[in-house]
Amino acid sequence: MTTRTMTYRQALHDTLRSEMLRDPEVMLIGEEIGVFEGSYKITAGMLEEFGPKRVRDTPIAEEGFTGAAIGAAMLGLRPVVEIMTINFSLLALDQIVNHAAKIYGMFGGQARVPLVIRTPGGGGQQLGATHSQNIELFYAFVPGMKVVAPSSPADAKALLTAAIRDDDPVLFLENLALYNTTGEVPDDDTPAEIGRAKVTRRGSDITVVSYSRMAAVALEVAELLAESDGIDVEVVDLRSLRPLDRDTIIESVKRTNCAVVLEDDWLTYGIGAEIAATISDGAFDWLDAPVRRVAMAEVPLPYSKPLETAALPQASDAITAIRETLAAVTGRA
């Protein structure tokens, strides 16, 4: 299989274009996605190529255009909504949670909602507390939604392809810090399986479970620890938060007997808590140490760059957690 090196941003752009060429029912809708080509230039050139009927610029009215997209999906189109940041999705919370997620179940399968909501989040860009959140937990909590969070350009392509072709509503999470990252992307358009995690690095000493930006950090940490400490870290990239691939997590922990969970959000009630509970339920007898969790500080994210950096989880925090976990296991570190 041939591959090309490209950025995460380019992988998203090319996938949207490819799916629009493949299926005339795919359309784009969102703020500034047409003339301005999107706040992050994911939709650059789309309006010129596909026209205003399929690339719809909207007012700053998230509840309104998300609701319009839900209606369009129910009538046979496949809208891809761009919400400028996940923080603004709160304005469309009723449409997403009470309508998109529930229509298929409430009406006995008479109508489906093949809708994708693309939206970036994450801190580190000095955008302040109300523009830097990772609130994917709000949506991963809701039955009827699918929530995916790719960490690499290749997964961005494969999961976006899968999301657009899926007959259920999918929240597609992007992290601002990933847009300029690069990687090898296959030339084919094979969709990923939504709900299937990926072991991105095999290891024998400890399992690190993460998603989105922190899954990329986990790989960096694994290579650093292999070189500096001889620690062999296995990395599990969740890729999908709902459905959650519990089997892959449990199987990995049974092999390594230790686990650390990394997430880019607050610790309390977080995704990491769900993963820790999953490990406790499915691999408790294999654990040689308690599951450790690494997350951001429990504060509204500061605008000040030094304070923002201090609040966000860093590679050094993951390294410390891994070393301390293994140190608690006799003869392991």
C-alpha positions in Angstrom: 0.0 0.0 0.0 1.4 3.4 -0.9 1.4 6.3 1.5 2.0 10.0 1.6 3.4 12.2 4.3 0.9 15.0 5.2 -0.3 17.0 8.1 -3.4 16.2 10.2 -5.0 19.3 8.7 -4.4 18.1 5.2 -5.7 14.6 5.9 -9.0 16.1 7.1 -9.2 18.4 4.0 -8.5 15.6 1.5 -10.9 13.2 3.2 -13.7 15.8 3.1 -13.1 16.5 -0.6 -12.8 12.8 -1.4 -16.1 11.9 0.3 -17.9 14.9 -1.4 -16.7 13.7 -4.8 -17.7 10.1 -4.0 -21.2 10.9 -2.6 -23.3 13.8 -3.8 -25.4 13.7 -0.6 -22.4 14.8 1.5 -22.5 18.5 2.3 -20.7 20.9 4.6 -22.3 23.4 6.9 -20.8 25.8 9.5 -19.4 29.2 10.4 -17.0 30.7 7.9 -16.3 27.4 6.1 -16.9 28.9 2.7 -15.6 32.3 1.7 -13.1 32.3 4.6 -12.3 28.6 4.0 -12.7 27.7 7.7 -11.1 29.0 10.8 -8.4 26.3 10.5 -8.5 26.1 6.7 -9.8 22.6 6.7 -12.3 23.5 4.0 -9.9 25.6 1.8 -11.1 25.5 -1.8 -14.3 23.7 -1.1 -16.7 26.5 -1.9 -15.1 27.2 -5.2 -15.1 23.5 -6.2 -18.5 22.4 -4.9 -20.5 25.6 -4.8 -22.8 27.2 -2.1 -25.4 24.5 -2.2 -23.0 21.9 -0.8 -20.8 24.3 1.2 -23.1 26.3 3.4 -21.8 29.3 5.3 -24.0 30.0 8.4 -24.6 32.8 10.9 -23.0 32.5 14.3 -25.9 30.4 15.5 -24.8 26.9 16.6 -28.2 25.7 17.8 -29.8 26.8 14.5 -27.4 25.4 12.0 -26.9 22.1 14.0 -30.7 21.7 14.0 -30.9 22.4 10.3 -28.2 19.8 9.7 -30.1 17.2 11.8 -33.2 17.8 9.7 -31.2 17.5 6.5 -29.8 14.2 7.7 -33.2 12.8 8.5 -34.3 13.6 4.9 -31.4 11.8 3.2 -28.4 14.1 3.1 -25.1 13.5 4.9 -24.2 16.8 6.5 -20.7 17.4 8.0 -21.1 20.3 10.5 -18.0 22.3 11.5 -18.4 23.9 15.0 -15.5 26.3 15.4 -14.5 24.9 18.8 -16.1 22.3 21.0 -16.7 25.1 23.5 -19.3 26.5 21.1 -21.1 23.2 20.9 -22.6 23.9 24.3 -24.9 26.4 22.4 -26.2 23.4 20.4 -26.3 21.0 23.3 -30.1 20.5 23.1 -30.0 19.7 19.4 -27.1 17.3 19.8 -28.1 15.5 22.9 -31.9 15.6 22.8 -32.4 15.3 19.0 -29.5 13.9 17.0 -28.7 11.2 19.6 -32.3 10.2 20.3 -34.3 10.4 17.0 -33.5 6.9 15.8 -34.4 5.3 19.2 -37.4 7.5 20.0 -39.1 6.9 16.6 -38.5 3.2 16.4 -35.9 3.4 13.6 -38.1 5.2 11.2 -35.5 7.9 10.7 -31.8 7.9 10.9 -29.4 10.8 11.5 -26.2 10.3 9.4 -24.6 13.5 10.7 -21.0 14.3 11.5 -20.1 17.2 13.8 -16.4 18.1 13.5 -15.0 20.3 16.2 -11.6 21.0 17.7 -10.8 21.5 21.4 -7.8 21.5 23.7 -5.6 24.0 25.4 -2.1 25.3 24.8 -3.1 28.0 22.4 -3.7 30.8 25.0 -7.3 31.1 24.1 -8.6 31.4 27.6 -10.8 29.2 29.8 -13.9 29.3 27.7 -12.2 28.4 24.4 -9.7 25.7 25.6 -11.8 22.9 27.0 -12.0 19.2 26.3 -15.6 18.5 27.0 -15.9 15.3 25.0 -17.1 13.6 28.2 -20.5 15.4 27.8 -21.1 13.6 24.5 -19.4 10.3 25.2 -21.9 10.0 28.1 -24.9 10.0 25.8 -26.3 6.8 24.3 -27.1 7.3 20.6 -23.9 9.3 19.9 -20.7 8.0 18.5 -17.6 9.9 19.6 -14.2 9.5 17.9 -10.9 11.2 18.6 -8.0 10.5 16.2 -4.5 11.2 17.2 -2.7 10.9 13.9 -3.2 12.0 10.2 -3.8 8.4 9.2 -6.5 7.9 11.8 -8.0 11.3 11.0 -8.5 10.1 7.5 -9.8 6.6 8.3 -12.1 7.7 11.1 -13.5 10.7 9.2 -14.2 8.4 6.3 -16.0 6.0 8.6 -17.9 8.8 10.3 -19.3 10.3 7.1 -20.4 6.9 5.9 -22.0 6.0 9.2 -25.8 6.1 9.5 -25.6 7.4 13.1 -24.6 10.8 14.5 -20.8 11.0 15.1 -19.0 13.7 17.1 -15.5 14.0 15.5 -13.0 15.4 17.9 -9.9 17.2 16.8 -7.3 18.8 18.9 -5.8 22.2 18.0 -2.3 21.0 18.8 -2.5 18.2 16.3 -3.4 20.2 13.1 0.2 20.7 12.1 1.5 17.3 13.1 2.6 15.0 10.3 2.5 11.3 9.5 2.2 8.7 6.8 -1.3 8.4 5.4 -2.4 5.5 3.1 -3.7 6.4 -0.3 -6.7 4.1 -0.1 -10.0 5.2 1.5 -10.6 2.2 3.7 -12.7 3.4 6.7 -11.6 2.6 10.3 -13.9 0.6 12.5 -15.6 3.0 14.9 -15.3 1.5 18.4 -12.0 -0.2 17.8 -8.9 0.9 19.7 -5.4 0.5 18.4 -2.2 -0.7 20.1 0.2 1.8 18.6 3.2 0.4 20.4 3.7 -3.1 21.8 5.4 -3.4 25.2 5.7 -5.7 28.2 6.2 -3.6 31.3 3.2 -1.3 31.5 0.2 -0.2 29.5 -0.5 3.5 28.8 -4.0 4.2 27.6 -4.9 7.5 26.0 -6.6 9.3 23.1 -6.2 12.4 20.9 -3.2 14.6 21.7 -2.2 12.6 24.7 -2.0 9.4 22.7 0.6 11.1 20.6 2.4 12.2 23.8 2.2 8.6 25.1 4.2 7.4 22.0 6.9 10.0 22.6 7.1 9.1 26.3 7.3 5.4 25.4 10.3 6.0 23.2 12.0 8.2 25.8 11.6 5.7 28.6 12.8 2.8 26.4 16.0 4.7 25.7 16.6 6.2 29.1 15.3 3.6 31.5 14.9 0.4 29.4 11.1 0.5 30.3 9.0 -1.2 27.6 5.7 0.7 27.4 2.7 -0.6 25.5 0.5 2.2 24.2 -3.2 1.9 23.6 -4.8 4.7 21.5 -8.6 4.5 22.2 -9.5 6.4 18.9 -13.2 5.9 19.9 -14.7 7.1 23.2 -18.2 5.8 22.4 -18.3 2.9 21.6 -15.4 2.2 24.0 -13.2 -0.8 23.1 -12.9 -2.3 26.6 -11.6 -5.6 25.3 -8.4 -4.1 23.9 -7.7 -2.2 27.1 -8.2 -5.3 29.3 -6.2 -7.6 27.1 -3.3 -5.1 27.1 -3.3 -4.8 30.9 -3.4 -8.6 31.3 -0.2 -8.7 29.3 1.6 -5.9 31.2 0.0 -6.1 34.7 0.3 -2.3 35.2 -1.6 0.7 33.7 -1.4 4.5 33.5 -4.2 6.6 31.9 -3.4 9.9 30.2 -6.1 12.4 29.3 -6.2 16.1 28.3 -9.1 17.0 30.6 -10.0 17.3 34.3 -9.4 14.2 36.4 -12.7 14.2 38.3 -15.5 12.2 36.6 -13.3 12.0 33.4 -12.7 9.5 30.6 -9.8 8.2 32.7 -12.1 7.3 35.5 -14.1 5.1 33.1 -11.0 3.5 31.8 -9.7 2.8 35.3 -13.1 1.2 36.2 -13.0 -0.9 33.0 -9.5 -2.2 34.0 -10.7 -2.9 37.6 -13.7 -4.8 36.3 -11.9 -6.8 33.6 -8.3 -7.2 34.8 -8.2 -6.7 38.5 -6.5 -10.0 39.3 -3.7 -9.2 36.8 -2.9 -5.8 38.3 0.4 -5.5 40.2 -0.2 -1.9 41.2 -3.2 0.6 41.3 -4.1 2.3 38.0 -2.6 5.8 37.9 -4.3 8.7 36.1 -2.7 11.8 34.6 -4.9 14.7 33.7 -4.9 18.5 33.7 -5.3 20.7 36.8 -8.8 21.1 38.1 -9.0 24.8 37.2 -10.5 26.9 34.4 -7.5 27.0 32.0 -5.5 30.2 32.5 -4.7 32.6 29.7 -1.1 33.2 31.0 1.2 30.9 29.0 3.3 29.7 32.0 0.2 29.0 34.0 -1.6 27.3 31.1 1.5 25.1 30.5 1.6 24.2 34.2 -2.1 23.3 34.2 -2.0 21.0 31.2 -0.6 17.4 31.4 2.9 17.2 30.0 5.2 14.3 28.9 7.1 14.8 32.2 3.9 14.1 34.2 3.4 10.8 32.3 7.0 9.8 32.8 6.7 10.4 36.5 3.5 8.4 36.8 5.0 5.4 34.8 8.1 5.4 36.9 6.2 5.6 40.2 3.8 2.8 39.2 6.6 0.5 38.3 8.5 1.4 41.4 5.6 0.2 43.5 6.0 -3.2 42.0 8.7 -5.3 43.6 11.5 -6.1 41.2 10.0 -4.1 38.3 11.9 -0.8 38.6 
